[in-house]
Amino acid sequence: MSGLSLILLLAIMMVLTGCNAPQNHTDTEKKEQTTGEAKESKSKTIKHEMGETVLKNTPKKIVTLELSFVDSLNTLDVNPIGIADDNKKDMITKLVGHDIDYTSVGTREQPSLEVISSLQPDLIIADAERHSAIYKDLQQIAPTIVLKSRESTYQDNLDSFKIIAEALDQKEAAEKRLGEHKEIINEINSKLSLDTNLTVLPAVVRDTSFQAHTTSSYDGELLEQLGLKVAIQDEQPYVEMSLEQLVEINPDVLLLANNEGKLLTDEWKENPLWKDLKAVKNDQIYSVDRDLWTRFRGIISAEAIAKDTLAKLNEK
């Protein structure tokens, strides 16, 4: 091969190499871009009571500050790493149905920010009524969503469950479970063989108060889903009542969630007005579990309330 031919051959090879180099660079950029898009696709924005929270990945280490959120996670077969349990681990065992491994972060009313931070969660679920004042503090620790729990209606609670499921990338599982839940409620509705005009009144009884729950309360709305007629229809979920006011309403059935110790109804029982109530005359007063009926809430707890209602009212 002549010297000139050799030079031409080398020049052609250099040109070809130069043409291929940018193409390889472009391929690398495309791969990096694709990888970046895949990572970005895992990110999601969750709308809640205090605005919007961005979750970059599916949460694995979750802290819950209300009991209904524990029920929601249990329904999705997820255990939180931290719970505001009022320092009552037995209450959580009762709620979930078995022992779970978690760290108490204090009371629902005043959870410990220090303990929550030490757990290094990647999601905190807080209550709109209790924790809105510390929302910014919680956000400094981890992404936080604020949902209705303490003051929630039955439907509010179902909506909160959907949002939690969305945050955990379990929307399909949640929809399936909600379908099963609806079937359970409808089945119990069909089994309640009661007079359609029968009125029921759920209430919390303490030592100095009788707090009636209306159609706007969690348990009141659930009872109406079961086909029952709640005695007080009101936009306010709770109404403090005297014995005279109770007599005026005169419900057919009383479902009483009693506090421990002395009760106001202990005094009322000696009053002729109490003895004249239809629920008293017909032996239609039932004591219900305070935790289950007024504190726990959630899909599983609602089904337990429904089954409890069926067992009690179908006794008669």
C-alpha positions as a LaTeX table, in Angstrom:
\begin{tabular}{lrrr}
\hline
Residue & $x$ (\AA) & $y$ (\AA) & $z$ (\AA) \\
\hline
Met1 & 0.00 & 0.00 & 0.00 \\
Ser2 & 1.39 & 3.42 & $-0.97$ \\
Gly3 & 1.96 & 6.15 & 1.59 \\
Leu4 & $-0.86$ & 8.20 & 0.14 \\
Ser5 & $-3.34$ & 5.32 & 0.41 \\
Leu6 & $-2.35$ & 4.70 & 4.00 \\
Ile7 & $-2.94$ & 8.35 & 4.89 \\
Leu8 & $-6.38$ & 8.29 & 3.25 \\
Leu9 & $-7.31$ & 5.11 & 5.11 \\
Leu10 & $-6.31$ & 6.61 & 8.45 \\
Ala11 & $-8.30$ & 9.76 & 7.67 \\
Ile12 & $-11.44$ & 7.74 & 6.88 \\
Met13 & $-11.11$ & 5.76 & 10.11 \\
Met14 & $-10.78$ & 8.97 & 12.15 \\
Val15 & $-13.93$ & 10.41 & 10.54 \\
Leu16 & $-15.90$ & 7.28 & 11.24 \\
Thr17 & $-14.74$ & 7.23 & 14.86 \\
Gly18 & $-15.68$ & 10.89 & 15.23 \\
Cys19 & $-19.20$ & 10.24 & 13.87 \\
Asn20 & $-19.82$ & 7.39 & 16.30 \\
Ala21 & $-18.68$ & 9.27 & 19.41 \\
Pro22 & $-21.62$ & 11.74 & 19.58 \\
Gln23 & $-24.03$ & 8.89 & 18.95 \\
Asn24 & $-22.69$ & 7.00 & 22.02 \\
His25 & $-22.99$ & 10.19 & 24.10 \\
Thr26 & $-26.59$ & 10.60 & 22.99 \\
Asp27 & $-27.39$ & 7.00 & 23.92 \\
Thr28 & $-25.93$ & 7.56 & 27.38 \\
Glu29 & $-28.02$ & 10.70 & 27.81 \\
Lys30 & $-31.15$ & 8.81 & 26.77 \\
Lys31 & $-30.42$ & 6.04 & 29.27 \\
Glu32 & $-29.87$ & 8.59 & 32.04 \\
Gln33 & $-33.05$ & 10.41 & 31.09 \\
Thr34 & $-35.06$ & 7.19 & 31.07 \\
Thr35 & $-33.67$ & 6.22 & 34.48 \\
Gly36 & $-34.48$ & 9.69 & 35.82 \\
Glu37 & $-38.06$ & 9.46 & 34.52 \\
Ala38 & $-38.48$ & 6.04 & 36.16 \\
Lys39 & $-37.34$ & 7.47 & 39.48 \\
Glu40 & $-39.58$ & 10.51 & 39.05 \\
Ser41 & $-42.58$ & 8.31 & 38.25 \\
Lys42 & $-42.48$ & 6.89 & 41.78 \\
Ser43 & $-43.02$ & 10.37 & 43.18 \\
Lys44 & $-46.64$ & 11.27 & 43.98 \\
Thr45 & $-48.55$ & 14.22 & 45.41 \\
Ile46 & $-51.10$ & 13.42 & 48.09 \\
Lys47 & $-53.91$ & 15.91 & 48.75 \\
His48 & $-55.08$ & 16.10 & 52.36 \\
Glu49 & $-56.73$ & 18.39 & 54.91 \\
Met50 & $-53.73$ & 20.72 & 55.21 \\
Gly51 & $-52.79$ & 20.93 & 51.53 \\
Glu52 & $-50.53$ & 18.68 & 49.47 \\
Thr53 & $-47.56$ & 16.49 & 50.39 \\
Val54 & $-45.06$ & 15.02 & 47.94 \\
Leu55 & $-43.91$ & 11.46 & 48.56 \\
Lys56 & $-40.78$ & 10.55 & 46.61 \\
Asn57 & $-41.09$ & 6.81 & 47.28 \\
Thr58 & $-43.57$ & 4.34 & 48.71 \\
Pro59 & $-43.52$ & 4.85 & 52.50 \\
Lys60 & $-42.22$ & 1.93 & 54.55 \\
Lys61 & $-41.68$ & 3.48 & 57.99 \\
Ile62 & $-44.98$ & 5.02 & 59.07 \\
Val63 & $-45.99$ & 6.81 & 62.27 \\
Thr64 & $-49.71$ & 7.16 & 63.06 \\
Leu65 & $-51.11$ & 9.72 & 65.49 \\
Glu66 & $-54.71$ & 8.45 & 65.66 \\
Leu67 & $-56.27$ & 5.04 & 66.19 \\
Ser68 & $-58.33$ & 4.96 & 62.99 \\
Phe69 & $-55.10$ & 5.23 & 60.98 \\
Val70 & $-53.84$ & 2.10 & 62.73 \\
Asp71 & $-57.06$ & 0.38 & 61.63 \\
Ser72 & $-56.52$ & 1.58 & 58.04 \\
Leu73 & $-52.96$ & 0.26 & 57.94 \\
Asn74 & $-54.08$ & $-3.02$ & 59.51 \\
Thr75 & $-56.72$ & $-3.34$ & 56.79 \\
Leu76 & $-53.90$ & $-2.99$ & 54.23 \\
Asp77 & $-51.75$ & $-5.49$ & 56.16 \\
Val78 & $-49.19$ & $-2.82$ & 57.12 \\
Asn79 & $-47.75$ & $-2.27$ & 60.62 \\
Pro80 & $-46.71$ & 1.24 & 61.68 \\
Ile81 & $-43.35$ & 1.69 & 63.38 \\
Gly82 & $-44.75$ & 4.32 & 65.75 \\
Ile83 & $-48.20$ & 4.89 & 67.24 \\
Ala84 & $-49.68$ & 7.57 & 69.47 \\
Asp85 & $-51.28$ & 4.97 & 71.73 \\
Asp86 & $-51.92$ & 7.03 & 74.91 \\
Asn87 & $-49.31$ & 4.72 & 76.45 \\
Lys88 & $-51.78$ & 1.82 & 76.31 \\
Lys89 & $-50.26$ & $-0.98$ & 74.28 \\
Asp90 & $-53.10$ & $-3.30$ & 75.26 \\
Met91 & $-55.49$ & $-0.94$ & 73.46 \\
Ile92 & $-53.53$ & $-1.39$ & 70.22 \\
Thr93 & $-53.52$ & $-5.15$ & 70.65 \\
Lys94 & $-57.29$ & $-4.96$ & 71.09 \\
Leu95 & $-57.63$ & $-2.79$ & 67.98 \\
Val96 & $-55.42$ & $-4.90$ & 65.69 \\
Gly97 & $-56.38$ & $-8.27$ & 67.17 \\
His98 & $-52.84$ & $-9.37$ & 68.02 \\
Asp99 & $-49.54$ & $-8.02$ & 69.35 \\
Ile100 & $-47.49$ & $-5.88$ & 66.96 \\
Asp101 & $-44.00$ & $-4.47$ & 67.31 \\
Tyr102 & $-44.01$ & $-0.67$ & 67.42 \\
Thr103 & $-42.77$ & 2.29 & 69.47 \\
Ser104 & $-45.19$ & 4.44 & 71.44 \\
Val105 & $-44.87$ & 8.12 & 70.51 \\
Gly106 & $-46.99$ & 9.25 & 73.44 \\
Thr107 & $-50.58$ & 10.43 & 73.58 \\
Arg108 & $-52.83$ & 11.28 & 70.69 \\
Glu109 & $-53.40$ & 14.72 & 72.17 \\
Gln110 & $-49.69$ & 15.49 & 72.66 \\
Pro111 & $-47.44$ & 13.12 & 70.69 \\
Ser112 & $-43.70$ & 13.40 & 71.32 \\
Leu113 & $-41.95$ & 15.09 & 68.39 \\
Glu114 & $-38.60$ & 13.91 & 69.77 \\
Val115 & $-39.62$ & 10.25 & 69.76 \\
Ile116 & $-41.21$ & 10.56 & 66.32 \\
Ser117 & $-38.00$ & 12.09 & 64.97 \\
Ser118 & $-35.87$ & 9.33 & 66.49 \\
Leu119 & $-37.80$ & 6.74 & 64.46 \\
Gln120 & $-36.80$ & 8.44 & 61.19 \\
Pro121 & $-40.18$ & 7.78 & 59.52 \\
Asp122 & $-40.82$ & 8.36 & 55.83 \\
Leu123 & $-44.51$ & 9.15 & 56.47 \\
Ile124 & $-46.50$ & 10.62 & 59.37 \\
Ile125 & $-50.31$ & 10.39 & 59.39 \\
Ala126 & $-51.86$ & 13.06 & 61.64 \\
Asp127 & $-55.39$ & 14.05 & 62.66 \\
Ala128 & $-56.96$ & 17.27 & 61.38 \\
Glu129 & $-58.65$ & 18.09 & 64.69 \\
Arg130 & $-55.78$ & 17.27 & 67.05 \\
His131 & $-52.59$ & 17.98 & 65.12 \\
Ser132 & $-53.08$ & 20.88 & 62.70 \\
Ala133 & $-51.18$ & 23.18 & 65.08 \\
Ile134 & $-48.05$ & 21.00 & 64.90 \\
Tyr135 & $-48.29$ & 20.21 & 61.19 \\
Lys136 & $-45.24$ & 22.31 & 60.26 \\
Asp137 & $-43.21$ & 20.67 & 63.04 \\
Leu138 & $-44.19$ & 17.25 & 61.78 \\
Gln139 & $-43.30$ & 18.21 & 58.20 \\
Gln140 & $-39.81$ & 19.08 & 59.41 \\
Ile141 & $-39.44$ & 15.47 & 60.56 \\
Ala142 & $-40.98$ & 13.63 & 57.60 \\
Pro143 & $-43.63$ & 14.01 & 54.88 \\
Thr144 & $-46.95$ & 14.36 & 56.72 \\
Ile145 & $-50.56$ & 13.93 & 55.62 \\
Val146 & $-53.39$ & 15.26 & 57.77 \\
Leu147 & $-56.73$ & 13.45 & 57.64 \\
Lys148 & $-60.05$ & 13.46 & 59.49 \\
Ser149 & $-60.26$ & 10.97 & 62.33 \\
Arg150 & $-61.40$ & 12.24 & 65.72 \\
Glu151 & $-64.25$ & 14.34 & 64.32 \\
Ser152 & $-64.82$ & 12.22 & 61.22 \\
Thr153 & $-68.08$ & 10.81 & 59.99 \\
Tyr154 & $-68.29$ & 7.26 & 58.71 \\
Gln155 & $-67.88$ & 8.51 & 55.13 \\
Asp156 & $-64.98$ & 10.78 & 56.14 \\
Asn157 & $-63.26$ & 7.73 & 57.54 \\
Leu158 & $-63.69$ & 5.78 & 54.30 \\
Asp159 & $-62.25$ & 8.74 & 52.40 \\
Ser160 & $-59.24$ & 8.87 & 54.74 \\
Phe161 & $-58.67$ & 5.16 & 54.14 \\
Lys162 & $-58.57$ & 5.78 & 50.37 \\
Ile163 & $-55.97$ & 8.53 & 50.78 \\
Ile164 & $-53.78$ & 6.34 & 52.99 \\
Ala165 & $-54.00$ & 3.55 & 50.42 \\
Glu166 & $-53.01$ & 5.98 & 47.66 \\
Ala167 & $-49.97$ & 7.09 & 49.68 \\
Leu168 & $-48.93$ & 3.45 & 50.08 \\
Asp169 & $-49.49$ & 2.55 & 46.40 \\
Gln170 & $-52.34$ & 0.23 & 47.35 \\
Lys171 & $-55.28$ & 1.87 & 45.57 \\
Glu172 & $-56.41$ & $-1.35$ & 43.88 \\
Ala173 & $-56.24$ & $-3.36$ & 47.10 \\
Ala174 & $-58.18$ & $-0.63$ & 48.89 \\
Glu175 & $-60.94$ & $-0.54$ & 46.27 \\
Lys176 & $-61.30$ & $-4.31$ & 46.49 \\
Arg177 & $-61.47$ & $-4.18$ & 50.30 \\
Leu178 & $-64.01$ & $-1.34$ & 50.22 \\
Gly179 & $-66.17$ & $-3.47$ & 47.95 \\
Glu180 & $-66.00$ & $-6.34$ & 50.44 \\
His181 & $-66.79$ & $-3.90$ & 53.25 \\
Lys182 & $-69.90$ & $-2.66$ & 51.47 \\
Glu183 & $-71.10$ & $-6.23$ & 51.00 \\
Ile184 & $-70.60$ & $-6.97$ & 54.71 \\
Ile185 & $-72.54$ & $-3.86$ & 55.76 \\
Asn186 & $-75.36$ & $-4.61$ & 53.31 \\
Glu187 & $-75.57$ & $-8.22$ & 54.50 \\
Ile188 & $-75.89$ & $-7.16$ & 58.12 \\
Asn189 & $-78.46$ & $-4.56$ & 57.08 \\
Ser190 & $-80.57$ & $-7.34$ & 55.54 \\
Lys191 & $-80.30$ & $-9.46$ & 58.71 \\
Leu192 & $-81.52$ & $-6.79$ & 61.11 \\
Ser193 & $-85.13$ & $-7.87$ & 61.51 \\
Leu194 & $-86.44$ & $-4.69$ & 63.11 \\
Asp195 & $-89.42$ & $-2.38$ & 62.82 \\
Thr196 & $-88.44$ & 0.34 & 60.33 \\
Asn197 & $-89.88$ & 2.99 & 62.66 \\
Leu198 & $-87.67$ & 1.88 & 65.55 \\
Thr199 & $-85.37$ & 4.67 & 66.76 \\
Val200 & $-81.93$ & 4.09 & 68.23 \\
Leu201 & $-79.72$ & 6.48 & 70.16 \\
Pro202 & $-75.99$ & 5.85 & 70.64 \\
Ala203 & $-74.45$ & 7.87 & 73.47 \\
Val204 & $-71.35$ & 8.22 & 75.63 \\
Val205 & $-72.06$ & 8.29 & 79.37 \\
Arg206 & $-69.62$ & 9.86 & 81.81 \\
Asp207 & $-69.88$ & 10.70 & 85.49 \\
Thr208 & $-71.41$ & 14.13 & 84.83 \\
Ser209 & $-72.60$ & 14.01 & 81.22 \\
Phe210 & $-74.77$ & 12.15 & 78.75 \\
Gln211 & $-73.49$ & 12.84 & 75.22 \\
Ala212 & $-75.93$ & 11.70 & 72.56 \\
His213 & $-74.54$ & 10.90 & 69.10 \\
Thr214 & $-76.54$ & 12.23 & 66.15 \\
Thr215 & $-76.87$ & 11.23 & 62.50 \\
Ser216 & $-73.73$ & 13.33 & 61.84 \\
Ser217 & $-71.53$ & 11.30 & 64.20 \\
Tyr218 & $-69.37$ & 8.39 & 63.11 \\
Asp219 & $-71.44$ & 5.69 & 64.81 \\
Gly220 & $-74.72$ & 7.44 & 64.03 \\
Glu221 & $-73.97$ & 7.52 & 60.31 \\
Leu222 & $-72.83$ & 3.89 & 60.39 \\
Leu223 & $-76.03$ & 2.81 & 62.14 \\
Glu224 & $-78.06$ & 4.50 & 59.43 \\
Gln225 & $-76.04$ & 2.57 & 56.83 \\
Leu226 & $-77.30$ & $-0.52$ & 58.63 \\
Gly227 & $-80.86$ & 0.63 & 58.00 \\
Leu228 & $-81.51$ & 1.92 & 61.50 \\
Lys229 & $-83.12$ & 5.25 & 62.35 \\
Val230 & $-80.99$ & 7.39 & 64.67 \\
Ala231 & $-83.19$ & 9.34 & 67.09 \\
Ile232 & $-81.45$ & 12.72 & 66.71 \\
Gln233 & $-80.91$ & 14.23 & 63.28 \\
Asp234 & $-78.52$ & 17.15 & 63.59 \\
Glu235 & $-75.56$ & 18.75 & 61.81 \\
Gln236 & $-73.61$ & 18.64 & 65.08 \\
Pro237 & $-72.26$ & 15.14 & 65.78 \\
Tyr238 & $-72.74$ & 15.29 & 69.57 \\
Val239 & $-75.42$ & 16.74 & 71.82 \\
Glu240 & $-75.18$ & 17.01 & 75.63 \\
Met241 & $-78.53$ & 15.99 & 77.10 \\
Ser242 & $-80.41$ & 16.16 & 80.36 \\
Leu243 & $-82.77$ & 13.41 & 81.46 \\
Glu244 & $-85.73$ & 15.64 & 80.60 \\
Gln245 & $-84.43$ & 16.10 & 77.05 \\
Leu246 & $-83.87$ & 12.36 & 76.70 \\
Val247 & $-87.44$ & 11.70 & 77.80 \\
Glu248 & $-88.68$ & 14.16 & 75.19 \\
Ile249 & $-86.89$ & 12.24 & 72.42 \\
Asn250 & $-87.74$ & 8.87 & 74.01 \\
Pro251 & $-85.80$ & 6.50 & 71.70 \\
Asp252 & $-86.77$ & 2.84 & 71.39 \\
Val253 & $-83.19$ & 1.64 & 71.84 \\
Leu254 & $-80.26$ & 3.06 & 73.81 \\
Leu255 & $-76.70$ & 2.01 & 72.89 \\
Leu256 & $-74.55$ & 3.31 & 75.73 \\
Ala257 & $-70.74$ & 3.53 & 75.62 \\
Asn258 & $-70.01$ & 3.91 & 79.32 \\
Asn259 & $-66.91$ & 5.36 & 80.93 \\
Glu260 & $-65.37$ & 3.42 & 83.78 \\
Gly261 & $-66.48$ & 4.26 & 87.31 \\
Lys262 & $-69.47$ & 6.33 & 88.38 \\
Leu263 & $-72.02$ & 7.19 & 85.67 \\
Leu264 & $-74.65$ & 9.90 & 85.39 \\
Thr265 & $-77.21$ & 7.26 & 84.43 \\
Asp266 & $-76.70$ & 5.63 & 87.85 \\
Glu267 & $-78.41$ & 8.70 & 89.32 \\
Trp268 & $-81.07$ & 8.79 & 86.62 \\
Lys269 & $-82.13$ & 5.22 & 87.31 \\
Glu270 & $-83.71$ & 6.34 & 90.57 \\
Asn271 & $-85.81$ & 8.94 & 88.76 \\
Pro272 & $-89.37$ & 8.07 & 87.63 \\
Leu273 & $-88.66$ & 9.83 & 84.31 \\
Trp274 & $-85.95$ & 7.27 & 83.52 \\
Lys275 & $-88.26$ & 4.39 & 84.34 \\
Asp276 & $-90.83$ & 5.81 & 81.91 \\
Leu277 & $-88.47$ & 5.63 & 78.91 \\
Lys278 & $-89.53$ & 3.16 & 76.19 \\
Ala279 & $-86.03$ & 1.69 & 76.09 \\
Val280 & $-86.20$ & 1.02 & 79.84 \\
Lys281 & $-89.71$ & $-0.43$ & 79.74 \\
Asn282 & $-88.87$ & $-2.75$ & 76.83 \\
Asp283 & $-85.43$ & $-3.72$ & 78.16 \\
Gln284 & $-83.74$ & $-2.23$ & 75.11 \\
Ile285 & $-80.70$ & $-0.64$ & 76.77 \\
Tyr286 & $-77.35$ & $-2.07$ & 75.72 \\
Ser287 & $-73.84$ & $-1.38$ & 76.95 \\
Val288 & $-71.34$ & $-1.21$ & 74.09 \\
Asp289 & $-67.54$ & $-1.18$ & 74.10 \\
Arg290 & $-66.32$ & 2.41 & 74.44 \\
Asp291 & $-63.08$ & 1.79 & 72.52 \\
Leu292 & $-64.75$ & 0.04 & 69.61 \\
Trp293 & $-67.75$ & 2.33 & 69.26 \\
Thr294 & $-66.17$ & 5.75 & 69.80 \\
Arg295 & $-62.36$ & 5.57 & 69.58 \\
Phe296 & $-61.14$ & 3.00 & 67.06 \\
Arg297 & $-63.06$ & 3.66 & 63.82 \\
Gly298 & $-61.94$ & 2.34 & 60.43 \\
Ile299 & $-62.98$ & $-0.45$ & 58.06 \\
Ile300 & $-62.39$ & $-3.40$ & 60.39 \\
Ser301 & $-63.78$ & $-1.57$ & 63.43 \\
Ala302 & $-66.91$ & $-0.52$ & 61.53 \\
Glu303 & $-67.58$ & $-4.13$ & 60.62 \\
Ala304 & $-67.12$ & $-5.13$ & 64.26 \\
Ile305 & $-69.63$ & $-2.45$ & 65.34 \\
Ala306 & $-72.09$ & $-3.67$ & 62.72 \\
Lys307 & $-71.76$ & $-7.27$ & 63.91 \\
Asp308 & $-72.12$ & $-6.15$ & 67.54 \\
Thr309 & $-75.29$ & $-4.24$ & 66.63 \\
Leu310 & $-76.74$ & $-7.28$ & 64.89 \\
Ala311 & $-75.96$ & $-9.56$ & 67.83 \\
Lys312 & $-77.54$ & $-7.19$ & 70.36 \\
Leu313 & $-80.65$ & $-6.05$ & 68.52 \\
Asn314 & $-81.52$ & $-9.45$ & 67.09 \\
Glu315 & $-81.56$ & $-10.90$ & 70.60 \\
Lys316 & $-85.03$ & $-9.42$ & 71.11 \\
\hline
\end{tabular}
